[in-house]
Structure formats: structure tokens, C-alpha cells
């Protein structure tokens, strides 16, 4: 069975496009020189049988940014499936944080490969506020849909 992740799309008013979205860059040597298509929303795996996605999204946001998610209701942005088969469920919330001051949790891997040496790397090595167009370019293609959904005009019901 493929994994399930929960993501939080933090946005704020401002910028050239009227809103900005927080995107994060994965840490570690595999992602060090990758930019377009490599960024993500703060997210992480959870088990939907034992945890609500909204709770997991808030928890993962705090782990990857070092800042608690803003209080208030989350807006569901639906789900998307990565090429790997992992399903990501995302929620949006308005808020702000200093993208230059993030503090992520870390992971350990053998690096360089087959060296026998284990090194720790941050899960997220940097964050960036950007307009929707830039976010769509930087985000993994399967996550760009969440920015589309966030910025799509809402048509009032008749």
C-alpha cells in the first residue's frame, strides 16, 4: 500500500500577485543542487487510520519549519498522487513566518553511499515565500495543483 502524507499550504497576503505561498526545499545531498520541481509544501507521512490529516499537517508543518502552524480553521485543498504512488492531502491556512529562520528536524543516512559513514541532514534546508506562478515552478508537479486550488476564484452558489 502506498504511503499517505499531509501537507499544509501556508499563504499570506502581499507580493506582486496579491498572495504569497510558503514553499520548502528538501535537505540532504540528493536535493542540494535541485531547484525547479524539487520544492514542496511542508508535509509528512501519517496513518489515516490513527490520525486526522489536519492534525498530521499541523504536526509536520511544525517539524519542518520549527514554527507551530497558525491557529484557526484549515481549508481543504483535496489530494494529489505523486509518481511514486504516495497520496498527499493538503490544507491551506493564512499566516506568516520568517522564512529565513526555519529550523527543521533532521534525518540520518549513510553519506557518501557505501562509505560506512552516517551523517545527519535537515529535512528542510530552506524556505521561501513566493507568488503562485513561482510556487508552481518550484513545487513538485503533483503538489503544484494545491496552489492552483488555493488561487482558483470561488464562484458563489446561485
C-alpha positions as a Python dict, from the first residue, in 0.01 Angstrom:
ca = {
    (1, 'X'): (0, 0, 0),
    (2, 'X'): (132, 344, -95),
    (3, 'X'): (210, 598, 173),
    (4, 'X'): (-12, 893, 263),
    (5, 'X'): (114, 1241, 351),
    (6, 'X'): (-48, 1552, 491),
    (7, 'X'): (62, 1898, 375),
    (8, 'X'): (-4, 2249, 496),
    (9, 'X'): (-13, 2531, 243),
    (10, 'X'): (65, 2848, 437),
    (11, 'X'): (-21, 3165, 247),
    (12, 'X'): (-15, 3536, 320),
    (13, 'X'): (-149, 3849, 156),
    (14, 'X'): (101, 4061, -33),
    (15, 'X'): (353, 4035, -312),
    (16, 'X'): (304, 4122, -675),
    (17, 'X'): (27, 3864, -723),
    (18, 'X'): (-167, 3960, -411),
    (19, 'X'): (-72, 3645, -222),
    (20, 'X'): (243, 3450, -146),
    (21, 'X'): (281, 3081, -65),
    (22, 'X'): (545, 2926, 161),
    (23, 'X'): (746, 2651, -9),
    (24, 'X'): (1027, 2447, 144),
    (25, 'X'): (1334, 2283, -9),
    (26, 'X'): (1425, 1929, 98),
    (27, 'X'): (1755, 1894, 275),
    (28, 'X'): (2027, 1641, 218),
    (29, 'X'): (2274, 1568, -56),
    (30, 'X'): (2026, 1430, -310),
    (31, 'X'): (1844, 1764, -333),
    (32, 'X'): (2137, 2004, -285),
    (33, 'X'): (2162, 2116, -648),
    (34, 'X'): (1797, 2079, -748),
    (35, 'X'): (1559, 2373, -772),
    (36, 'X'): (1263, 2380, -1012),
    (37, 'X'): (1028, 2092, -938),
    (38, 'X'): (1216, 1996, -622),
    (39, 'X'): (1044, 2214, -362),
    (40, 'X'): (748, 2106, -152),
    (41, 'X'): (481, 2224, 84),
    (42, 'X'): (568, 2134, 444),
    (43, 'X'): (437, 1778, 466),
    (44, 'X'): (495, 1433, 603),
    (45, 'X'): (359, 1083, 624),
    (46, 'X'): (78, 977, 853),
    (47, 'X'): (-158, 685, 901),
    (48, 'X'): (-517, 794, 824),
    (49, 'X'): (-645, 504, 1034),
    (50, 'X'): (-498, 655, 1353),
    (51, 'X'): (-456, 1029, 1289),
    (52, 'X'): (-664, 1300, 1125),
    (53, 'X'): (-496, 1452, 822),
    (54, 'X'): (-546, 1805, 953),
    (55, 'X'): (-361, 1716, 1273),
    (56, 'X'): (-81, 1549, 1077),
    (57, 'X'): (-48, 1855, 850),
    (58, 'X'): (-8, 2084, 1153),
    (59, 'X'): (240, 1846, 1318),
    (60, 'X'): (452, 1810, 1005),
    (61, 'X'): (448, 2185, 947),
    (62, 'X'): (593, 2239, 1295),
    (63, 'X'): (855, 1966, 1245),
    (64, 'X'): (972, 2104, 910),
    (65, 'X'): (967, 2476, 991),
    (66, 'X'): (1026, 2488, 1367),
    (67, 'X'): (712, 2703, 1399),
    (68, 'X'): (364, 2596, 1506),
    (69, 'X'): (101, 2629, 1237),
    (70, 'X'): (-133, 2926, 1281),
    (71, 'X'): (-448, 2869, 1483),
    (72, 'X'): (-777, 2867, 1300),
    (73, 'X'): (-972, 2658, 1055),
    (74, 'X'): (-797, 2486, 769),
    (75, 'X'): (-933, 2492, 414),
    (76, 'X'): (-921, 2154, 240),
    (77, 'X'): (-733, 2161, -92),
    (78, 'X'): (-804, 1797, -176),
    (79, 'X'): (-547, 1537, -268),
    (80, 'X'): (-290, 1459, -535),
    (81, 'X'): (-87, 1149, -616),
    (82, 'X'): (288, 1153, -676),
    (83, 'X'): (453, 936, -943),
    (84, 'X'): (567, 710, -657),
    (85, 'X'): (201, 639, -575),
    (86, 'X'): (208, 838, -250),
    (87, 'X'): (-112, 1035, -192),
    (88, 'X'): (-84, 1384, -46),
    (89, 'X'): (-379, 1552, 123),
    (90, 'X'): (-337, 1928, 168),
    (91, 'X'): (-498, 2206, 367),
    (92, 'X'): (-447, 2581, 344),
    (93, 'X'): (-429, 2843, 615),
    (94, 'X'): (-339, 3210, 615),
    (95, 'X'): (-43, 3309, 828),
    (96, 'X'): (310, 3439, 830),
    (97, 'X'): (655, 3337, 948),
    (98, 'X'): (1015, 3437, 890),
    (99, 'X'): (1124, 3203, 609),
    (100, 'X'): (1490, 3277, 684),
    (101, 'X'): (1456, 3146, 1041),
    (102, 'X'): (1316, 2798, 987),
    (103, 'X'): (1452, 2514, 1197),
    (104, 'X'): (1375, 2168, 1065),
    (105, 'X'): (1400, 1827, 1223),
    (106, 'X'): (1671, 1604, 1072),
    (107, 'X'): (1731, 1259, 931),
    (108, 'X'): (2036, 1035, 914),
    (109, 'X'): (2170, 849, 610),
    (110, 'X'): (2490, 682, 502),
    (111, 'X'): (2680, 950, 311),
    (112, 'X'): (2866, 920, 85),
    (113, 'X'): (2693, 596, -23),
    (114, 'X'): (2873, 276, 76),
    (115, 'X'): (3123, 475, 286),
    (116, 'X'): (3007, 338, 620),
    (117, 'X'): (2981, 698, 744),
    (118, 'X'): (2643, 821, 868),
    (119, 'X'): (2556, 1190, 851),
    (120, 'X'): (2261, 1398, 968),
    (121, 'X'): (2083, 1643, 740),
    (122, 'X'): (1785, 1873, 795),
    (123, 'X'): (1461, 1751, 637),
    (124, 'X'): (1417, 2106, 507),
    (125, 'X'): (1719, 2324, 437),
    (126, 'X'): (1540, 2647, 341),
    (127, 'X'): (1202, 2808, 291),
    (128, 'X'): (1081, 3074, 53),
    (129, 'X'): (779, 3299, 17),
    (130, 'X'): (682, 3330, -348),
    (131, 'X'): (392, 3420, -571),
    (132, 'X'): (169, 3148, -714),
    (133, 'X'): (347, 3136, -1052),
    (134, 'X'): (689, 3088, -895),
    (135, 'X'): (545, 2835, -649),
    (136, 'X'): (404, 2629, -938),
    (137, 'X'): (750, 2618, -1099),
    (138, 'X'): (939, 2532, -780),
    (139, 'X'): (697, 2273, -644),
    (140, 'X'): (695, 1909, -737),
    (141, 'X'): (442, 1892, -1025),
    (142, 'X'): (196, 1683, -824),
    (143, 'X'): (192, 1948, -549),
    (144, 'X'): (152, 2248, -782),
    (145, 'X'): (-216, 2156, -809),
    (146, 'X'): (-263, 2274, -450),
    (147, 'X'): (-153, 2626, -543),
    (148, 'X'): (-396, 2615, -837),
    (149, 'X'): (-676, 2519, -600),
    (150, 'X'): (-576, 2786, -348),
    (151, 'X'): (-578, 3065, -608),
    (152, 'X'): (-879, 2947, -811),
    (153, 'X'): (-1158, 3204, -787),
    (154, 'X'): (-1456, 3084, -592),
    (155, 'X'): (-1787, 3123, -772),
    (156, 'X'): (-2072, 3192, -533),
    (157, 'X'): (-2363, 2950, -549),
    (158, 'X'): (-2680, 3095, -712),
}
